């Protein structure tokens, strides 16, 4: 084990940071406790993270607390792993550097880049500038907006 950050799964939804602090304090000094909240519902997501002061304390917490009943649920305590960006996801590590944030094409694609400006390829910049122009009156399909008479 190389990290002192722990993942706690199967948490009861009513569990609080104070509950985790009280439970994990028997294994050593706690640096940080975090229980993620769902953006839409505003309720806890059923898991959390506890950061212990040392790796030895984190290993002790895994051995002592994995499978312990908390609020009617047997919690899972394991080493937390850093989330790595997936290469095929649109907001991967290099997004905006070599990948256009709008069309998500990179330098190796068939359509290619003329120049990347602020994470948007030249073809997307051209499309956006055309789309943002007001309609021209010399356009045969242009109709002026109707005005309401009050």
WONOR-V323761 format. One record per run of one state. SS is the DSSP state (alpha for helix, beta for strand, coil for the rest). FROM is the first residue (numbers start at 1). LEN is the number of residues. If there is no record, write none. Layout:
ss->[SS | SS]
from->[FROM | FROM]
len->[LEN | LEN]
This chain:
ss->[coil | beta | coil | alpha | coil | beta | coil | beta | coil | beta | coil | beta | coil | alpha | coil | beta | coil | beta | coil | beta | coil | beta | coil | beta | coil | beta | coil | beta | coil | beta | alpha | coil]
from->[1 | 5 | 10 | 17 | 28 | 30 | 35 | 37 | 38 | 44 | 45 | 48 | 53 | 55 | 66 | 69 | 71 | 73 | 75 | 76 | 80 | 95 | 96 | 99 | 100 | 106 | 107 | 116 | 118 | 120 | 122 | 133]
len->[4 | 5 | 7 | 11 | 2 | 5 | 2 | 1 | 6 | 1 | 3 | 5 | 2 | 11 | 3 | 2 | 2 | 2 | 1 | 4 | 15 | 1 | 3 | 1 | 6 | 1 | 9 | 2 | 2 | 2 | 11 | 18]
